[in-house]
Amino acid sequence: MSRLKTVTRVLNIKDREKEEIEFEVRKLRSEIRQLECSLDLLEKKFGETTGEFEEKQRDRAMDVHKLELFYNYFMRLNDEMNEQKKEIVKRLSDLNKRQSALLEAYREKKLFEILKDRIEKEDMTLKDKAEQKEQDFQYLAKRLRDNK
């Protein structure tokens, strides 16, 4: 019976670990979605600003100061987009690692569930054998008394 208790406790621990990792995976996915939305907004800003820049170039309404402002703004947006992309790649890497850990946690939990089932079956078999022995003993004892 102590083996069963031990395995049940380990199974509970493995289940909690699995749930924690599932939570982390959900959190990472949410963060990645937020970062991707932010990146999409930056790319949209970049595209809009590029359109505005090209329009002003066609109108020849660009002096050196405005050209420098656009250039600096493009550089800043480009740097922000690159940082966002790097952060997304980092989070995706973290997500991959956590998903691998989640898969391992699922395997470990399943292993302990199988072990628990096996121990329960062994305990039931031993209990059934003990009951059968007791019944056989009682039958034989009754039979001996009846023969006397």
PyMOL CGO cylinders between C-alpha atoms (Angstrom):
from pymol import cmd
from pymol.cgo import CYLINDER

trace = [
    CYLINDER, 0.00, 0.00, 0.00, 2.89, 2.39, 0.67, 0.3, 1, 1, 1, 1, 1, 1,
    CYLINDER, 2.89, 2.39, 0.67, 4.10, 1.90, -2.91, 0.3, 1, 1, 1, 1, 1, 1,
    CYLINDER, 4.10, 1.90, -2.91, 0.70, 3.02, -4.15, 0.3, 1, 1, 1, 1, 1, 1,
    CYLINDER, 0.70, 3.02, -4.15, 0.75, 6.10, -1.88, 0.3, 1, 1, 1, 1, 1, 1,
    CYLINDER, 0.75, 6.10, -1.88, 4.23, 7.00, -3.06, 0.3, 1, 1, 1, 1, 1, 1,
    CYLINDER, 4.23, 7.00, -3.06, 3.33, 6.62, -6.72, 0.3, 1, 1, 1, 1, 1, 1,
    CYLINDER, 3.33, 6.62, -6.72, 0.12, 8.62, -6.20, 0.3, 1, 1, 1, 1, 1, 1,
    CYLINDER, 0.12, 8.62, -6.20, 2.08, 11.46, -4.60, 0.3, 1, 1, 1, 1, 1, 1,
    CYLINDER, 2.08, 11.46, -4.60, 4.62, 11.45, -7.41, 0.3, 1, 1, 1, 1, 1, 1,
    CYLINDER, 4.62, 11.45, -7.41, 1.75, 11.39, -9.91, 0.3, 1, 1, 1, 1, 1, 1,
    CYLINDER, 1.75, 11.39, -9.91, 0.22, 14.45, -8.23, 0.3, 1, 1, 1, 1, 1, 1,
    CYLINDER, 0.22, 14.45, -8.23, 3.56, 16.25, -8.39, 0.3, 1, 1, 1, 1, 1, 1,
    CYLINDER, 3.56, 16.25, -8.39, 3.97, 15.38, -12.07, 0.3, 1, 1, 1, 1, 1, 1,
    CYLINDER, 3.97, 15.38, -12.07, 0.44, 16.60, -12.75, 0.3, 1, 1, 1, 1, 1, 1,
    CYLINDER, 0.44, 16.60, -12.75, 1.18, 19.95, -11.07, 0.3, 1, 1, 1, 1, 1, 1,
    CYLINDER, 1.18, 19.95, -11.07, 4.43, 20.27, -13.03, 0.3, 1, 1, 1, 1, 1, 1,
    CYLINDER, 4.43, 20.27, -13.03, 2.53, 19.57, -16.25, 0.3, 1, 1, 1, 1, 1, 1,
    CYLINDER, 2.53, 19.57, -16.25, -0.08, 22.20, -15.39, 0.3, 1, 1, 1, 1, 1, 1,
    CYLINDER, -0.08, 22.20, -15.39, 2.63, 24.78, -14.61, 0.3, 1, 1, 1, 1, 1, 1,
    CYLINDER, 2.63, 24.78, -14.61, 4.33, 24.13, -17.93, 0.3, 1, 1, 1, 1, 1, 1,
    CYLINDER, 4.33, 24.13, -17.93, 0.97, 24.34, -19.74, 0.3, 1, 1, 1, 1, 1, 1,
    CYLINDER, 0.97, 24.34, -19.74, 0.40, 27.72, -18.11, 0.3, 1, 1, 1, 1, 1, 1,
    CYLINDER, 0.40, 27.72, -18.11, 3.87, 28.90, -19.17, 0.3, 1, 1, 1, 1, 1, 1,
    CYLINDER, 3.87, 28.90, -19.17, 3.22, 27.73, -22.74, 0.3, 1, 1, 1, 1, 1, 1,
    CYLINDER, 3.22, 27.73, -22.74, -0.10, 29.61, -22.85, 0.3, 1, 1, 1, 1, 1, 1,
    CYLINDER, -0.10, 29.61, -22.85, 1.59, 32.71, -21.44, 0.3, 1, 1, 1, 1, 1, 1,
    CYLINDER, 1.59, 32.71, -21.44, 4.41, 32.54, -24.00, 0.3, 1, 1, 1, 1, 1, 1,
    CYLINDER, 4.41, 32.54, -24.00, 1.93, 32.13, -26.86, 0.3, 1, 1, 1, 1, 1, 1,
    CYLINDER, 1.93, 32.13, -26.86, 0.02, 35.17, -25.64, 0.3, 1, 1, 1, 1, 1, 1,
    CYLINDER, 0.02, 35.17, -25.64, 3.23, 37.20, -25.39, 0.3, 1, 1, 1, 1, 1, 1,
    CYLINDER, 3.23, 37.20, -25.39, 4.24, 36.14, -28.90, 0.3, 1, 1, 1, 1, 1, 1,
    CYLINDER, 4.24, 36.14, -28.90, 0.84, 37.20, -30.26, 0.3, 1, 1, 1, 1, 1, 1,
    CYLINDER, 0.84, 37.20, -30.26, 1.20, 40.59, -28.57, 0.3, 1, 1, 1, 1, 1, 1,
    CYLINDER, 1.20, 40.59, -28.57, 4.71, 41.04, -29.95, 0.3, 1, 1, 1, 1, 1, 1,
    CYLINDER, 4.71, 41.04, -29.95, 3.53, 40.07, -33.44, 0.3, 1, 1, 1, 1, 1, 1,
    CYLINDER, 3.53, 40.07, -33.44, 0.67, 42.60, -33.23, 0.3, 1, 1, 1, 1, 1, 1,
    CYLINDER, 0.67, 42.60, -33.23, 3.13, 45.26, -32.14, 0.3, 1, 1, 1, 1, 1, 1,
    CYLINDER, 3.13, 45.26, -32.14, 5.44, 44.33, -35.02, 0.3, 1, 1, 1, 1, 1, 1,
    CYLINDER, 5.44, 44.33, -35.02, 2.52, 44.52, -37.45, 0.3, 1, 1, 1, 1, 1, 1,
    CYLINDER, 2.52, 44.52, -37.45, 1.74, 48.02, -36.20, 0.3, 1, 1, 1, 1, 1, 1,
    CYLINDER, 1.74, 48.02, -36.20, 5.35, 49.08, -36.64, 0.3, 1, 1, 1, 1, 1, 1,
    CYLINDER, 5.35, 49.08, -36.64, 5.41, 47.65, -40.16, 0.3, 1, 1, 1, 1, 1, 1,
    CYLINDER, 5.41, 47.65, -40.16, 2.16, 49.44, -40.94, 0.3, 1, 1, 1, 1, 1, 1,
    CYLINDER, 2.16, 49.44, -40.94, 3.63, 52.73, -39.66, 0.3, 1, 1, 1, 1, 1, 1,
    CYLINDER, 3.63, 52.73, -39.66, 6.72, 52.12, -41.73, 0.3, 1, 1, 1, 1, 1, 1,
    CYLINDER, 6.72, 52.12, -41.73, 4.63, 51.53, -44.86, 0.3, 1, 1, 1, 1, 1, 1,
    CYLINDER, 4.63, 51.53, -44.86, 2.49, 54.61, -44.24, 0.3, 1, 1, 1, 1, 1, 1,
    CYLINDER, 2.49, 54.61, -44.24, 5.54, 56.76, -43.64, 0.3, 1, 1, 1, 1, 1, 1,
    CYLINDER, 5.54, 56.76, -43.64, 7.18, 55.37, -46.77, 0.3, 1, 1, 1, 1, 1, 1,
    CYLINDER, 7.18, 55.37, -46.77, 4.09, 56.35, -48.75, 0.3, 1, 1, 1, 1, 1, 1,
    CYLINDER, 4.09, 56.35, -48.75, 4.13, 59.83, -47.25, 0.3, 1, 1, 1, 1, 1, 1,
    CYLINDER, 4.13, 59.83, -47.25, 7.84, 60.14, -48.00, 0.3, 1, 1, 1, 1, 1, 1,
    CYLINDER, 7.84, 60.14, -48.00, 7.38, 59.11, -51.63, 0.3, 1, 1, 1, 1, 1, 1,
    CYLINDER, 7.38, 59.11, -51.63, 4.46, 61.53, -51.99, 0.3, 1, 1, 1, 1, 1, 1,
    CYLINDER, 4.46, 61.53, -51.99, 6.52, 64.43, -50.66, 0.3, 1, 1, 1, 1, 1, 1,
    CYLINDER, 6.52, 64.43, -50.66, 9.37, 63.44, -52.97, 0.3, 1, 1, 1, 1, 1, 1,
    CYLINDER, 9.37, 63.44, -52.97, 7.06, 63.61, -55.98, 0.3, 1, 1, 1, 1, 1, 1,
    CYLINDER, 7.06, 63.61, -55.98, 5.77, 67.00, -54.90, 0.3, 1, 1, 1, 1, 1, 1,
    CYLINDER, 5.77, 67.00, -54.90, 9.36, 68.15, -54.46, 0.3, 1, 1, 1, 1, 1, 1,
    CYLINDER, 9.36, 68.15, -54.46, 8.40, 69.54, -51.07, 0.3, 1, 1, 1, 1, 1, 1,
    CYLINDER, 8.40, 69.54, -51.07, 11.46, 68.07, -49.38, 0.3, 1, 1, 1, 1, 1, 1,
    CYLINDER, 11.46, 68.07, -49.38, 14.26, 70.12, -47.97, 0.3, 1, 1, 1, 1, 1, 1,
    CYLINDER, 14.26, 70.12, -47.97, 17.35, 68.72, -46.27, 0.3, 1, 1, 1, 1, 1, 1,
    CYLINDER, 17.35, 68.72, -46.27, 15.89, 69.06, -42.80, 0.3, 1, 1, 1, 1, 1, 1,
    CYLINDER, 15.89, 69.06, -42.80, 12.72, 67.06, -43.68, 0.3, 1, 1, 1, 1, 1, 1,
    CYLINDER, 12.72, 67.06, -43.68, 14.82, 64.48, -45.48, 0.3, 1, 1, 1, 1, 1, 1,
    CYLINDER, 14.82, 64.48, -45.48, 16.96, 64.05, -42.37, 0.3, 1, 1, 1, 1, 1, 1,
    CYLINDER, 16.96, 64.05, -42.37, 13.83, 63.75, -40.18, 0.3, 1, 1, 1, 1, 1, 1,
    CYLINDER, 13.83, 63.75, -40.18, 12.41, 61.04, -42.43, 0.3, 1, 1, 1, 1, 1, 1,
    CYLINDER, 12.41, 61.04, -42.43, 15.73, 59.22, -42.52, 0.3, 1, 1, 1, 1, 1, 1,
    CYLINDER, 15.73, 59.22, -42.52, 16.04, 59.27, -38.70, 0.3, 1, 1, 1, 1, 1, 1,
    CYLINDER, 16.04, 59.27, -38.70, 12.43, 58.15, -38.32, 0.3, 1, 1, 1, 1, 1, 1,
    CYLINDER, 12.43, 58.15, -38.32, 12.97, 55.30, -40.79, 0.3, 1, 1, 1, 1, 1, 1,
    CYLINDER, 12.97, 55.30, -40.79, 16.09, 54.24, -38.92, 0.3, 1, 1, 1, 1, 1, 1,
    CYLINDER, 16.09, 54.24, -38.92, 14.27, 54.31, -35.57, 0.3, 1, 1, 1, 1, 1, 1,
    CYLINDER, 14.27, 54.31, -35.57, 11.33, 52.30, -36.95, 0.3, 1, 1, 1, 1, 1, 1,
    CYLINDER, 11.33, 52.30, -36.95, 13.70, 49.83, -38.57, 0.3, 1, 1, 1, 1, 1, 1,
    CYLINDER, 13.70, 49.83, -38.57, 15.62, 49.40, -35.32, 0.3, 1, 1, 1, 1, 1, 1,
    CYLINDER, 15.62, 49.40, -35.32, 12.37, 48.88, -33.39, 0.3, 1, 1, 1, 1, 1, 1,
    CYLINDER, 12.37, 48.88, -33.39, 11.15, 46.32, -35.91, 0.3, 1, 1, 1, 1, 1, 1,
    CYLINDER, 11.15, 46.32, -35.91, 14.46, 44.45, -35.73, 0.3, 1, 1, 1, 1, 1, 1,
    CYLINDER, 14.46, 44.45, -35.73, 14.29, 44.42, -31.93, 0.3, 1, 1, 1, 1, 1, 1,
    CYLINDER, 14.29, 44.42, -31.93, 10.71, 43.13, -32.08, 0.3, 1, 1, 1, 1, 1, 1,
    CYLINDER, 10.71, 43.13, -32.08, 11.76, 40.39, -34.51, 0.3, 1, 1, 1, 1, 1, 1,
    CYLINDER, 11.76, 40.39, -34.51, 14.65, 39.38, -32.26, 0.3, 1, 1, 1, 1, 1, 1,
    CYLINDER, 14.65, 39.38, -32.26, 12.33, 39.26, -29.25, 0.3, 1, 1, 1, 1, 1, 1,
    CYLINDER, 12.33, 39.26, -29.25, 9.81, 37.16, -31.17, 0.3, 1, 1, 1, 1, 1, 1,
    CYLINDER, 9.81, 37.16, -31.17, 12.54, 34.73, -32.22, 0.3, 1, 1, 1, 1, 1, 1,
    CYLINDER, 12.54, 34.73, -32.22, 13.73, 34.52, -28.60, 0.3, 1, 1, 1, 1, 1, 1,
    CYLINDER, 13.73, 34.52, -28.60, 10.21, 33.87, -27.32, 0.3, 1, 1, 1, 1, 1, 1,
    CYLINDER, 10.21, 33.87, -27.32, 9.61, 31.27, -30.05, 0.3, 1, 1, 1, 1, 1, 1,
    CYLINDER, 9.61, 31.27, -30.05, 12.78, 29.52, -28.94, 0.3, 1, 1, 1, 1, 1, 1,
    CYLINDER, 12.78, 29.52, -28.94, 11.58, 29.62, -25.33, 0.3, 1, 1, 1, 1, 1, 1,
    CYLINDER, 11.58, 29.62, -25.33, 8.20, 28.31, -26.47, 0.3, 1, 1, 1, 1, 1, 1,
    CYLINDER, 8.20, 28.31, -26.47, 9.87, 25.40, -28.28, 0.3, 1, 1, 1, 1, 1, 1,
    CYLINDER, 9.87, 25.40, -28.28, 11.81, 24.50, -25.14, 0.3, 1, 1, 1, 1, 1, 1,
    CYLINDER, 11.81, 24.50, -25.14, 8.72, 24.71, -22.94, 0.3, 1, 1, 1, 1, 1, 1,
    CYLINDER, 8.72, 24.71, -22.94, 6.71, 22.61, -25.40, 0.3, 1, 1, 1, 1, 1, 1,
    CYLINDER, 6.71, 22.61, -25.40, 9.45, 19.97, -25.31, 0.3, 1, 1, 1, 1, 1, 1,
    CYLINDER, 9.45, 19.97, -25.31, 9.34, 20.09, -21.52, 0.3, 1, 1, 1, 1, 1, 1,
    CYLINDER, 9.34, 20.09, -21.52, 5.55, 19.79, -21.68, 0.3, 1, 1, 1, 1, 1, 1,
    CYLINDER, 5.55, 19.79, -21.68, 5.80, 16.74, -23.88, 0.3, 1, 1, 1, 1, 1, 1,
    CYLINDER, 5.80, 16.74, -23.88, 8.26, 15.19, -21.43, 0.3, 1, 1, 1, 1, 1, 1,
    CYLINDER, 8.26, 15.19, -21.43, 5.93, 16.04, -18.53, 0.3, 1, 1, 1, 1, 1, 1,
    CYLINDER, 5.93, 16.04, -18.53, 3.05, 14.34, -20.34, 0.3, 1, 1, 1, 1, 1, 1,
    CYLINDER, 3.05, 14.34, -20.34, 5.21, 11.26, -20.85, 0.3, 1, 1, 1, 1, 1, 1,
    CYLINDER, 5.21, 11.26, -20.85, 6.31, 11.15, -17.22, 0.3, 1, 1, 1, 1, 1, 1,
    CYLINDER, 6.31, 11.15, -17.22, 2.74, 11.59, -15.98, 0.3, 1, 1, 1, 1, 1, 1,
    CYLINDER, 2.74, 11.59, -15.98, 1.53, 8.81, -18.27, 0.3, 1, 1, 1, 1, 1, 1,
    CYLINDER, 1.53, 8.81, -18.27, 4.36, 6.56, -17.09, 0.3, 1, 1, 1, 1, 1, 1,
    CYLINDER, 4.36, 6.56, -17.09, 3.36, 7.06, -13.46, 0.3, 1, 1, 1, 1, 1, 1,
    CYLINDER, 3.36, 7.06, -13.46, -0.32, 6.51, -14.30, 0.3, 1, 1, 1, 1, 1, 1,
    CYLINDER, -0.32, 6.51, -14.30, 0.61, 3.18, -15.89, 0.3, 1, 1, 1, 1, 1, 1,
    CYLINDER, 0.61, 3.18, -15.89, 2.77, 2.30, -12.86, 0.3, 1, 1, 1, 1, 1, 1,
    CYLINDER, 2.77, 2.30, -12.86, -0.07, 3.21, -10.50, 0.3, 1, 1, 1, 1, 1, 1,
    CYLINDER, -0.07, 3.21, -10.50, -2.51, 1.03, -12.46, 0.3, 1, 1, 1, 1, 1, 1,
    CYLINDER, -2.51, 1.03, -12.46, -0.05, -1.86, -12.41, 0.3, 1, 1, 1, 1, 1, 1,
    CYLINDER, -0.05, -1.86, -12.41, 0.45, -1.55, -8.64, 0.3, 1, 1, 1, 1, 1, 1,
    CYLINDER, 0.45, -1.55, -8.64, -3.32, -1.40, -8.10, 0.3, 1, 1, 1, 1, 1, 1,
    CYLINDER, -3.32, -1.40, -8.10, -3.75, -4.55, -10.19, 0.3, 1, 1, 1, 1, 1, 1,
    CYLINDER, -3.75, -4.55, -10.19, -1.00, -6.34, -8.24, 0.3, 1, 1, 1, 1, 1, 1,
    CYLINDER, -1.00, -6.34, -8.24, -2.61, -5.30, -4.95, 0.3, 1, 1, 1, 1, 1, 1,
    CYLINDER, -2.61, -5.30, -4.95, -6.02, -6.51, -6.13, 0.3, 1, 1, 1, 1, 1, 1,
    CYLINDER, -6.02, -6.51, -6.13, -4.49, -9.83, -7.27, 0.3, 1, 1, 1, 1, 1, 1,
    CYLINDER, -4.49, -9.83, -7.27, -2.80, -10.31, -3.88, 0.3, 1, 1, 1, 1, 1, 1,
    CYLINDER, -2.80, -10.31, -3.88, -6.00, -9.39, -2.07, 0.3, 1, 1, 1, 1, 1, 1,
    CYLINDER, -6.00, -9.39, -2.07, -8.02, -11.80, -4.23, 0.3, 1, 1, 1, 1, 1, 1,
    CYLINDER, -8.02, -11.80, -4.23, -5.51, -14.59, -3.59, 0.3, 1, 1, 1, 1, 1, 1,
    CYLINDER, -5.51, -14.59, -3.59, -5.63, -13.95, 0.15, 0.3, 1, 1, 1, 1, 1, 1,
    CYLINDER, -5.63, -13.95, 0.15, -9.45, -14.02, 0.10, 0.3, 1, 1, 1, 1, 1, 1,
    CYLINDER, -9.45, -14.02, 0.10, -9.39, -17.24, -1.92, 0.3, 1, 1, 1, 1, 1, 1,
    CYLINDER, -9.39, -17.24, -1.92, -6.97, -18.81, 0.56, 0.3, 1, 1, 1, 1, 1, 1,
    CYLINDER, -6.97, -18.81, 0.56, -9.23, -17.81, 3.42, 0.3, 1, 1, 1, 1, 1, 1,
    CYLINDER, -9.23, -17.81, 3.42, -12.29, -19.25, 1.68, 0.3, 1, 1, 1, 1, 1, 1,
    CYLINDER, -12.29, -19.25, 1.68, -10.40, -22.47, 0.86, 0.3, 1, 1, 1, 1, 1, 1,
    CYLINDER, -10.40, -22.47, 0.86, -9.26, -22.76, 4.48, 0.3, 1, 1, 1, 1, 1, 1,
    CYLINDER, -9.26, -22.76, 4.48, -12.79, -22.23, 5.78, 0.3, 1, 1, 1, 1, 1, 1,
    CYLINDER, -12.79, -22.23, 5.78, -14.17, -24.78, 3.31, 0.3, 1, 1, 1, 1, 1, 1,
    CYLINDER, -14.17, -24.78, 3.31, -11.55, -27.37, 4.25, 0.3, 1, 1, 1, 1, 1, 1,
    CYLINDER, -11.55, -27.37, 4.25, -12.06, -26.72, 7.97, 0.3, 1, 1, 1, 1, 1, 1,
    CYLINDER, -12.06, -26.72, 7.97, -15.82, -27.13, 7.57, 0.3, 1, 1, 1, 1, 1, 1,
    CYLINDER, -15.82, -27.13, 7.57, -15.34, -30.29, 5.56, 0.3, 1, 1, 1, 1, 1, 1,
    CYLINDER, -15.34, -30.29, 5.56, -13.03, -31.76, 8.22, 0.3, 1, 1, 1, 1, 1, 1,
    CYLINDER, -13.03, -31.76, 8.22, -15.56, -30.99, 10.95, 0.3, 1, 1, 1, 1, 1, 1,
    CYLINDER, -15.56, -30.99, 10.95, -18.35, -32.54, 8.92, 0.3, 1, 1, 1, 1, 1, 1,
    CYLINDER, -18.35, -32.54, 8.92, -16.32, -35.74, 8.32, 0.3, 1, 1, 1, 1, 1, 1,
    CYLINDER, -16.32, -35.74, 8.32, -15.74, -36.27, 12.05, 0.3, 1, 1, 1, 1, 1, 1,
]
cmd.load_cgo(trace, "trace")
